[in-house]
Amino acid sequence: MFRKALFFVLVFVFAVQAQQRDWPSATPKSVGIDEKALAAFDAEIASGKFGNMDGLTIIRRGKLVFEKRYPHDYDKIYGAQSKRESPLNAHDPSGPYNYYSSWWHPWYRRGELHTLQSVSKTITSIIFGVARTRGDIPDIDTPVMKYFDESKVANVDERKRRITIRHLLTMSAGIDWNESLPYSDPKNTGSQMEASFDWVEYTINRPMAHEPGKKFEYNSGATQILAHVFRVATGTDIEDYAVRHLFTPLGIKQFYWKRSPSGLVDAEGGVYLRPRDLAKLWYMFLRRGRWEGKQIVSPEWVKDSLTPHMDLGPNAKYGLKWWLYPYGKDNKMLAWSGNGFGGQFPLVLPEYDIVAVFNAWNVDPGPAIRPRDAIARLVGLIADGKK
């Protein structure tokens, strides 16, 4: 009898611990969200107004108040493109780099893990923050060429020698790169990189176009170099490190992380997570790097990450791989976001204590929700006007 009672006590304890590592739930109304406005937004998403929206998850005041998945028949939507050669599938017709393949996108093997695409860049930055907090990597103003054999790198000049880890994190490395074209365009440098075998080699061998730190130039290869730097600096694969020091402390047990052809982790676009688990990373930053009372990332790293280091104009700033979107009266507030191909937008509105994850798979041109639109819709849901 005693053993049976002890068994149920242990089951209860483990259940409580498991619940603490996931989200407690609440009604939208109980945390100041207008339920009618939320229902109307939900109906718009379901109607297809924003294209192929796959899901919306909303956390307010640390509680899960809305989580919904919107099903789409991707075999039908992208089936023809998956078989027709293009830069979005040419070099990997049956694998995870065929962006039209419904086995790999947007849900990993049709399960619960959603592709995050370039939100992976922000996650890579977070992992660097964990390692910096733990003292496992050097200062981010360390020159990148320290982690390469210079005799094996092409187009080395003084500008390339001045590239630092910080420049890679702020998309200001100065490497000659053009990722502003559609990814379906074979001239897109990012697509050319993914068609190569060694992405790090492809990127570091590119000639320089600008002095590091002077100009924002979106560059997926810069994040791939970070994966190489991390491995050389720590002697550890960045995925292995993330599992031990980031995912496990946050109770994230389900994930998939693609590899580049050379075997190095795809740090620029390879992470798949459940939306509610992705929200944990953003909520941790809202709590200045803490999770369940433990400091995972230092407050100093959080502050540096969310400081606008690069000014992209009135509508966007850029931190350490964080997109920062001005909003509110006179654009005095900043939303903290990731931004991934197809419509991946994890967002924090710090003034409202709200975290939301938008997932979609809009590969081809068409209707979609943009980050600033998503921010406006979230603000419109707040009924009490309070944090």
N, C-alpha and C positions, 0 to 999 in steps of 0.2 A: 504493500500500500504506500509506504514511504517513497519507494523508488518511482511508483507511478506518479505521485504528487510532485516529486522532484523533476520528473520528465516534463510535466506540464509547466512547471515554473521556468525551466530552461527554455522550452519552446516559446513561452511568453516573452522572456528576456530577449531571445534572438529575434523575435518578431518586432519588438520595440526598437531594437538596434537597427534592424533592416528598414523600418519605417523612418527612423531618423536620417538614414542615408538616402532616402528618397524624399519626395515632397509631401508635406501635409496638405490636405485639400481644404478649400473653403468655397462658399458661394461667391459669385462676383459681387453681389450686393453687400455682403458682409465686409468687403474690403474697399468699398466706395466705387465700384464700377457699375455704370448704367447698364442694366440687363437688357433693356429694349435696344439700346444702341449696339450692344454686343450681338444681339440676335439679328439685327439688320445687317451688320458687317458680315456675320456668318453666312447669311443668305446671299449676299453679294458674292462672296468667295465661291459658294456652292454653285452659283449660277454661271460661273466661268468669266466673270467680269475681269479678273486678274490673270486670265490664262490658266495654266496648269498648276494651280496652287495645291500643294500636297498636304500641308498641315499648318496649323497655328497653335502655339502653346503660349499661355500667358501666366506669369507668376507675379503676384503683387503682395508686398509685405511678407515675402518668404513663403507664400502659400500658392499652390496650384489652383487656379480658378477657371481655366479653360484649356482644354486639350482636345483637338479634333483632327482627324485625318480625312482628306477628301480624295476618294479613289479615282483613278484614271486608267484607261486601257492603253498603256504605253506600247503594247504589241501592235495595236491598231494605229496609234498616233505616229510612232516613229519606226514602225516595222520596215517600210520601204527604204528609208534613209539608212537604216542599220546595215543594209546589204549593198547600198550604192556608195562607191568609194568617194571619200571627201577627206579634207584635213582632220575632220572630227572622228574618223574611224579608219583611215587608210593604213596606218602602221600597226593596228591592233584589232583586226576585224572581229575576232571572237573573244577578246579579253576586256579588261576593265578600262581600256582607253578607247573603246568604241562608245562614244557618248550617246549613241542612239540605242544601245543594247539595253533592253528592259530587264535582263538578268543582272546587269551591273548598275543600272541607273533608272530612276533616282534612288530606289530602295535596293540595298545590297541583297542580292538573291531573293528578291521579292519579300523581304522580311521587315524588321522594325528599324533598321539602321539606314539613315538617309545620307546621301552624299552631301558633303559640305563644300567641296571645291575649294575656292580660295579663302574660305573661313579657316582652312587648315593653316594658312599663313599666320593668322592671329593666334591660333593654338600653338604653333611653333614658337612664336614670341613668348607666349605664356610659359612654355617649357624652359626657354632661356631664362625667364624670370625666376622660375623655381630653382634652376641650377645656380643662378647668380645669388639668390637668397641663401642657398646652402653652401656657397663658396666653392662650387665645383667647376665654374668657368671664370676666366679672367674678366677684367673690366671691358665693357663693350666698345670702348674707344681703342681697343687693340687692333693693329693693322691685320687685315685678312691674309695678306701674303705670307704671314708667319706660319700659316697652316698649309702651305703649298711648297713644293720644290720649284723655285722660280725658274730653274733651267728647263723645266718641262712645260712652262706656261707661255703661250704666244702673246704677242703684242704688249709686252711689259714695258711700261714707261713710269715716270715719277708719279703721274696721276693714279695709275693702278696701284702703285705701292702705298698710296695714301688712303686707299679704301679701308674703312674700319668696319667692325661688326655693326656699329651704330648706323653707318650708311646703308648697309644691307637691310637693317630693320626699318629704316625710314624711306626706302625706295629712292635713295639719292646717291647710288653708287657711281653714277656717271658712265656706266657701260653703254655702248652703242646698242640700242634696243628699241623695237617698235611693236608694242603689244596693244596699241590702240585700234588696230584693224580688227574686224570680226575674226573669231577663231576659225571660221570656215574659209578664211582667206589664206592661201598657202604662203603669203608673204609675212604673215604674223610671226614675229620672232618666237613667241611662246609656243606656237604650234610647231615651228621648226625644231625647237628644243625637244619637245615631246617625241618628235619623229627620230631624234638621234638616240644613240645607245647610252652615252655617258652625258647626262644633263649638266653635271658640274663642269666637266671638261669643256663642253660646248659653250657654257656661259663665261667661265673665267678666261677662255681664249679669245673672246670677242674684243675688238678694239675699244678704246675709250672714246667717248664723245664729249664729256663734260668733266669739269673738276668735281670730285666727290663732295657731296653736301650742298651743292649749289642749285640743283634742279631736280624736281620730282619727276621720275620716269617709271611708270609701273612696269615691274620686271619680275616675272615668276621665277626666272633663273636665280635671282638674288637670294630667294628663300631656299632654293635647293643648295646653294653654296653654304647657307647656314647649317643645313643638315650635315654637310661634310665638315665644317668647322667644329660642330658639336661633337662629332665622333672623334676627331683628332684631339680636341681639347680635353675631352673627358675619358676617352677610351671606351665609350659606351654608345650603343645605338640609341638614337633619340626616342624611338618607340619604347624600347626597354626601359629607358629612364622615365618616360612619361607614365608607364604602367606602375612603376614602383613609387614614384614621388608625386604624381598628380592624380591619375585616374583612380588608383586604389584608395587614397585618402578621401576622395570625393564619392566613393562608392560606385564608380563607373566600371562595370564589369563587361558590358557588351560594347564592342567597337570593332572596326576593321580599318586597317591602314594600308593602302596600296604601296607597292614598291615600284621604283623606276626600273627600266630594263637592266641597269647595271647592278641592281640589288639594293641600292640606297633607298631609304624611306622617301616617299613622295611628300616632301614637307610643304610643297606649294599648293597641293590640291587633293591629297589622297585620303583624308580622314572621313570616316563614316561614324555617326553617333545617333543614338535616339535623341529626338528633339529635347526631351525633358532632361537628358544628361548634358547636352550642350548648354542648356540654361544654367546648370550648376556652375560652369566656368565663368559665365557672365555675372552671376549672382555673387560669386566669390570676389570678383573685382568690385562690385557694389559694396561689399563688406570689407574693403581695403585689404584684400588678400587673405581673409580668414574664412575657414570652413569648420563648423562645429567646434569653435574655440581654438583651433589650431592655425597658426600662421603658415600658410602654404607659400605665399609670395609676399615679399616685404612691401610695406606701404610705400616705400621709396620707389620700388619698381612699378607699382600700380600708378603712382603719380607721374612718373616719367613716361609710362606707356600711354597715358591719357592726356599728355601735354601736346598741344599742336606743334609739331616740329617742322611740318611742311604745310604751307598755305596753298590750297588748291583753288582759291577764289572764295566768293561769298557763301557758297553752298556746302563746302566740305574742307576739312583739315585732315592731317594725317599724323598719327603718333608713331609708336613702335609697333607697326603693323595693325593698328587700330584706326578705323575710319571714324572720324568725329564730325557729326553733322550739327550745325547751329540750328536752333529752333526756339520757339517761344517769342515773347515780345522783344522786338529789336534784335532777335537772334542771339540773345545773351546766354542761353543755355546750350549745352552740348550733349547730344545723344552719342553713346559709345556703341560701335557696331563692327561686325564683320561683314564682308561682302563677297559672296561667292557666285560664280557662273550659274545661270539657270534660275537664280532667285533665292539665294540663301542669305537671310538677314537676321542674325541674332542681335537684339537691340537692348540697351539699357537706357531708360530715362531716369537718371539719378534723382532728379527733383521730385519724381512721383513714386519712387521706390517700385519701379515696374521693370520686369524683364520679359521680353517676348521673343519667340523664335518663329520666323517665317520660313517655310520651306516650299520650294516650287521646282518645276523642271521645264522652264521655257527656253528650249534650245534654239528654236527658230524665231525670227521676228514675229511679234504679235503683242497682244495685251499682256501686261504684267504690272505688278505693284513695285514701285521704286522706294528706296529707303526713306526719302523725305515724305512720300505719301504715307508710308507705313507709320512713320512717327506721328504725322497729323491724325491718322485714324486712331492711334493709341491714345493720344491726348484727348481726342473727342469722346473716348470711353469713360474718362474720369468724371464721376458724378459729384464727388465731394470737393474737388479742387485742392485736395490736401496730399501731402506726402504720407 
